Amino acid sequence: MWQLNMALFIIIAMGSFGWGIKKALSSEKKKRG
Amino acid sequence: MAEIKQGGEQFASRWGLIATILGMAVGTGNIWRFPRELAACGGGAFLVIYVIALFTWAVPLICAESVFGKKTRMANAGAFKVLLGDNWTWMGAWAGMVCVMLGAYYVVVLGWVMKYLSLIATGFLNTVSSGGGTELTAKVWKDFAMTPPSVEAWVWFVVAVLIAAVIIARGVQGGIEKANKILIPSVYVILVILILRVLTLPGAMKGLEFIFTIDPAGFKNPNVWLRAYTQVAWSTGAGWGMFHVFYVYAAKDEDIMLNSFTVAFGDTTAASLAGMVVIPSVFALAPDPMAVLGSGANGLTFVNMTNLFAHTAGGTILGILFFLALFSAALSSVIAMIELGTRNLMDMGFSRIKATVYVASFFLVAGSWSALDNGIFENQDMVWGVALLMVGLLYAIAAMKYGVDRLWKEDIEPCSDLKVAWLWKGIRFFPVLFTIVWGWWFYQAITWYPGEWYKFWPLQKYAYTPGSMVVEWVLLAVIFIALNGAMAKRLVHANVLD
């Protein structure tokens, strides 16, 4: 059960961080053409 | 309004800004406080409440600070003046100065970390492993930093201030951005390397099991909620005024909402990675893991972790990496604290070099007392740590006075890829959360000193009393109220971009 919790936490916390960085950088790339 | 001065300083890229605000947020609190709090609160339930606190406390406050910096292009004092009127200048200055006071003693920690980095690199762990154990690590720590006057700790403190000041003096792109683009990725990479090594130790998995097992009783325990909210407040740096200062240099179309969300979770990622290093290594190596995890920040890091590394294969490399991560995290935060003071002075017309010299000199004077005497360090940590919660309240009040909806429509929403208005508008509930968390700390401080809670002198004896907190807060407020008119007059040099 704790393994599932760990996977969920990694997906939510670290996944949100990774998603945010990716979105921020791709949006800057788009703006710069 | 601010004087228009074209061609101000600006981050070279969005990644530069994100790395810098992450650098501000990720500090020693992620590496040595988060694992202790997580352990003290029983693991999983704390993590769930922590994520709730990110949405309700951290993200709205980070947005509030960021919008103040980006909108006014001035630091704390100038922004309060421009957005709320001349009479509010002192309040912005007080908010900024709380962070400078915090920085002045926080640099001491950077000095400690540098000393231990050099100690481990020069073979200290071999002496510990050949029979010294915790008795030796405790003695070395006590002689170095806990026995006033701690002259060696003061020397390391001076070196730390000078390193940070040189980076600040080189400017936004050439100093701050460049340094954080190296420091911040290195924290994450080092923590991942450490996790991979630590998890190969027999018994380490028990630490992971402890972290990620959710005890439902934790959700019913008010103490766990209060500690999780406090940890979010002190770890993310939300509402301290430092995000504000870096947004003075942000691009005109910078996305405040997405950046705030990203940084809140970036800080949590660093903290949880640190938890996955510290707790499993303690479970694998210490005979009584909970006693080690409950041994305070200094005890855990400088006494126990050092001893644990000494008794592990490849411990010297592990120790160097661990203290390198701490060094990167601490230095990136110190940079933010010095820059906050520097930008406030630049808004009054000082050049970057002059402002850096003045602020670094202030750090040297104000921080020396904490470097030389740990009793003073403890007092400053309590006084300005609790005051930071109040700075968050000032930002929430200022945002509400200017108009929460107005700020959303004028400044946040037009540049946002993440249009989540409710997350920003949660700032309206901040005063309620503040009252609960700040009130809890204040109440605790009263109970620690029955019959003497109002006393403040000597500071070492009454380090955590409400008396010492109120006296120092009020003293600072009186100074800035007296200087309000003069400051308002000089605060006209905004960082206006081309």
Interface residues (C-beta under 8 A of the other chain):
Chain A: M1 W2 Q3 N5 M6 F9 I12 A13 M14 S16 F17 G20 I21 K23 A24 L25 S27 E28 K31
Chain B: S13 R14 W15 I18 G44 L47 V51 L208 E209 I211 F212 T213 I214 D253 D255 L258 N259 F261 T262 F265 G266 T268 T269 S272 D417 L418
